């Protein structure tokens, strides 16, 4: 039948599992209990994952340049961003802003650009209030990094669902948001 699956390494938020004929990156897991939350694999595995070597794997934020434009692609499961995800995206934005380009395009996942804070992680912690506050502050820091970008045009390229807020834009958007009728 072959070898049983075994964890072989970890990336930013995923764990690599080796099988007899290949390997698979697992980004999300759920405990076997009823009504358990789907969480980032490394969050759920916890300290057991710390012993795994860090290897090259899926990156939630990727940057590339094309035609004098910087593109920052980011992908977080269901668009939910934990405190760590916000910090990671903010660091990627800071690195992209260090490049001498006039335009930065932020591209979220085709399934969902962003749904805000990661309620699953908030609900799974010992103190939901503390984690909520931490996540809100990380989201605010991320937003401030974008708002205070004055040396280039920042474009939010929505490839898919933008959540319920997008449907409230009934008039053509302005540079800072939606015009109300």
C-alpha positions as CSV (number, residue, x, y, z in Angstrom):
1,X,0.0,0.0,0.0
2,X,2.9,2.4,0.3
3,X,4.2,4.7,3.0
4,X,1.7,6.5,5.3
5,X,1.5,10.3,4.7
6,X,4.0,12.3,6.7
7,X,4.6,16.1,7.2
8,X,7.8,17.1,5.5
9,X,7.9,20.9,5.7
10,X,6.1,24.2,6.2
11,X,5.7,27.4,4.4
12,X,4.2,30.7,5.6
13,X,0.7,29.2,6.3
14,X,0.7,25.7,4.8
15,X,2.2,22.3,5.6
16,X,3.7,19.9,3.0
17,X,2.5,16.3,3.3
18,X,4.4,13.6,1.5
19,X,2.7,10.5,0.1
20,X,4.1,7.5,-1.6
21,X,3.8,9.1,-5.1
22,X,4.1,12.8,-4.4
23,X,3.3,15.6,-2.0
24,X,0.5,18.0,-1.3
25,X,0.4,21.4,0.3
26,X,-2.4,21.7,2.8
27,X,-3.4,25.3,3.7
28,X,-6.5,24.8,5.7
29,X,-7.6,22.1,8.2
30,X,-10.5,21.4,10.5
31,X,-10.6,19.4,13.7
32,X,-12.8,16.3,13.5
33,X,-15.3,17.6,16.0
34,X,-18.8,18.7,14.7
35,X,-19.1,22.5,13.9
36,X,-15.3,23.0,14.1
37,X,-13.8,25.9,12.2
38,X,-11.6,25.6,9.2
39,X,-8.3,27.3,10.1
40,X,-4.9,27.8,8.6
41,X,-3.0,24.4,8.9
42,X,-0.1,25.8,10.8
43,X,-2.4,27.6,13.2
44,X,-4.2,24.3,13.9
45,X,-1.1,22.1,14.1
46,X,0.5,24.6,16.4
47,X,3.8,23.8,18.1
48,X,4.1,20.4,16.3
49,X,4.7,22.4,13.1
50,X,7.6,24.3,14.6
51,X,9.9,21.3,14.2
52,X,9.2,21.1,10.5
53,X,11.8,22.7,8.2
54,X,10.8,25.8,6.3
55,X,10.7,25.1,2.6
56,X,9.7,26.9,-0.5
57,X,5.9,26.6,-0.9
58,X,2.8,28.6,-1.7
59,X,3.2,32.3,-1.1
60,X,0.1,34.3,-0.1
61,X,1.7,37.5,-1.6
62,X,3.5,37.6,-4.9
63,X,5.0,40.7,-6.6
64,X,6.0,41.2,-10.2
65,X,6.5,44.1,-12.6
66,X,5.2,44.4,-16.2
67,X,5.4,47.4,-18.4
68,X,6.5,49.8,-15.7
69,X,3.6,48.7,-13.4
70,X,4.0,46.8,-10.1
71,X,1.5,44.0,-9.5
72,X,1.0,42.6,-6.0
73,X,-1.1,39.5,-6.0
74,X,-2.4,38.2,-2.7
75,X,-4.6,35.3,-1.8
76,X,-6.0,34.5,1.6
77,X,-8.5,31.7,2.2
78,X,-12.1,33.1,1.6
79,X,-10.7,36.6,1.7
80,X,-10.3,36.5,5.5
81,X,-7.1,38.2,6.7
82,X,-5.7,37.3,10.1
83,X,-3.4,39.7,12.0
84,X,-0.4,37.8,10.5
85,X,-1.9,38.0,7.0
86,X,-2.4,41.8,7.3
87,X,1.2,42.2,8.5
88,X,2.4,40.0,5.6
89,X,0.5,42.0,3.0
90,X,1.5,45.3,4.6
91,X,5.2,44.2,4.4
92,X,4.7,43.2,0.7
93,X,3.2,46.6,0.0
94,X,6.1,48.4,1.7
95,X,8.6,46.3,-0.4
96,X,6.6,47.1,-3.6
97,X,6.5,50.8,-2.7
98,X,10.3,50.8,-2.5
99,X,10.4,50.1,-6.2
100,X,10.6,53.2,-8.5
101,X,7.2,52.7,-10.2
102,X,4.3,55.1,-10.6
103,X,1.6,52.5,-10.4
104,X,0.9,49.7,-7.9
105,X,-1.9,47.2,-8.7
106,X,-3.3,45.1,-5.8
107,X,-4.9,41.9,-7.1
108,X,-6.8,39.7,-4.7
109,X,-8.0,36.2,-5.4
110,X,-10.6,35.7,-8.1
111,X,-13.0,34.1,-5.5
112,X,-12.8,37.0,-3.1
113,X,-10.7,40.2,-2.9
114,X,-11.1,40.6,0.8
115,X,-13.7,39.9,3.5
116,X,-11.8,41.7,6.3
117,X,-10.8,40.2,9.6
118,X,-10.4,36.4,10.1
119,X,-13.3,35.5,12.3
120,X,-12.3,31.8,12.4
121,X,-8.9,32.7,14.1
122,X,-10.6,35.2,16.3
123,X,-13.1,32.6,17.6
124,X,-10.5,29.9,18.0
125,X,-8.2,31.9,20.4
126,X,-8.3,32.0,24.1
127,X,-9.3,35.6,24.1
128,X,-11.5,36.6,21.2
129,X,-11.5,40.2,22.4
130,X,-7.7,40.5,22.4
131,X,-7.3,38.8,19.0
132,X,-10.1,41.0,17.6
133,X,-8.4,44.1,18.7
134,X,-5.1,42.8,17.3
135,X,-6.7,41.9,14.0
136,X,-8.5,45.3,13.7
137,X,-5.2,47.2,14.4
138,X,-3.3,45.1,11.8
139,X,-6.1,45.8,9.3
140,X,-5.9,49.5,10.2
141,X,-2.1,49.5,9.7
142,X,-2.6,47.9,6.3
143,X,-5.2,50.5,5.3
144,X,-3.0,53.3,6.6
145,X,-0.1,52.0,4.5
146,X,-2.3,52.3,1.4
147,X,-3.9,55.6,2.3
148,X,-0.6,57.3,2.9
149,X,0.8,56.3,-0.4
150,X,1.1,59.7,-2.2
151,X,3.9,59.0,-4.7
152,X,2.0,56.6,-7.0
153,X,-1.4,55.5,-8.1
154,X,-2.7,52.4,-6.2
155,X,-5.3,50.4,-8.0
156,X,-7.5,47.7,-6.4
157,X,-8.0,45.2,-9.2
158,X,-11.1,43.2,-8.3
159,X,-10.9,39.9,-10.2
160,X,-14.0,38.4,-8.6
161,X,-16.3,38.9,-5.6
162,X,-15.7,42.1,-3.7
163,X,-18.2,41.3,-1.0
164,X,-21.4,43.2,-0.1
165,X,-19.8,46.7,0.0
166,X,-19.2,46.6,-3.8
167,X,-23.0,46.4,-4.5
168,X,-23.5,49.7,-2.6
169,X,-21.6,51.6,-5.4
170,X,-24.4,52.8,-7.6
171,X,-22.6,55.7,-9.1
172,X,-19.3,55.7,-10.9
173,X,-16.5,55.4,-8.3
174,X,-14.3,58.4,-7.5
175,X,-10.6,58.2,-6.6
176,X,-11.5,57.8,-2.9
177,X,-14.5,55.6,-3.1
178,X,-18.2,55.7,-4.2
179,X,-20.3,58.7,-5.1
180,X,-23.7,58.6,-3.6
181,X,-26.7,59.5,-5.7
